[in-house]
């Protein structure tokens, strides 16, 4: 193997190594940006829901545990409106039964009859850590997770009564599929650019040999 070929291989290997590092750093930053944008959308939706809520009406619904309460349907309609306007996968309200020490759903933003909709009073055990954190006044960090249905970004906010006591928790999910697809496309573009760059380097070195 001649010195020029060795030098060519060295240049290609170093270039590949540098491009891999740059690509991975770019992917990491793009993913973080995607999550931050999705989280911001969730927060906007939750802020809107909490601002529009009649806290006394919500407390009456919780106390009565009656979905026929006049305010219950109004509350669900508001959740569905905010969900649509902010492009969220779902918004839901939960409260804690302190006597039985369990969290239960009050309402969600899914259409009536949707098989994925949760029933009023249905217990939740999957979000205990986040819900208890919010109930204690802690700042709960956004969650990014994958399911069979896609990628989601979730966050939560406490709902306080007039005295400042947390009476419920609002949660929101953003389906990050489109953002994830964009990230996936960007990754392919970066790989393509890396491949073209290597061809140009190799071609330049070979031309200089002649």
Protein Blocks (a to p, Z undefined) as FASTA:
>chain_A
ZZklmmmmmmmmmmmmmmmmmmmmmmmmmmmmmmmmmmmmmmmmmmmmmmmpcfklmmmm
mmnopakbmklmmmmmmmmmmmmmnopabdcdddddfklopacdfbdcbdehiakbcceh
iacfklmmmmmmmmnopacdddddddfkbccdddddddddfkopafbdcdddddfklmmm
mmmmmmmmmmmmmmmmmmmmmmmmmmmmZZ
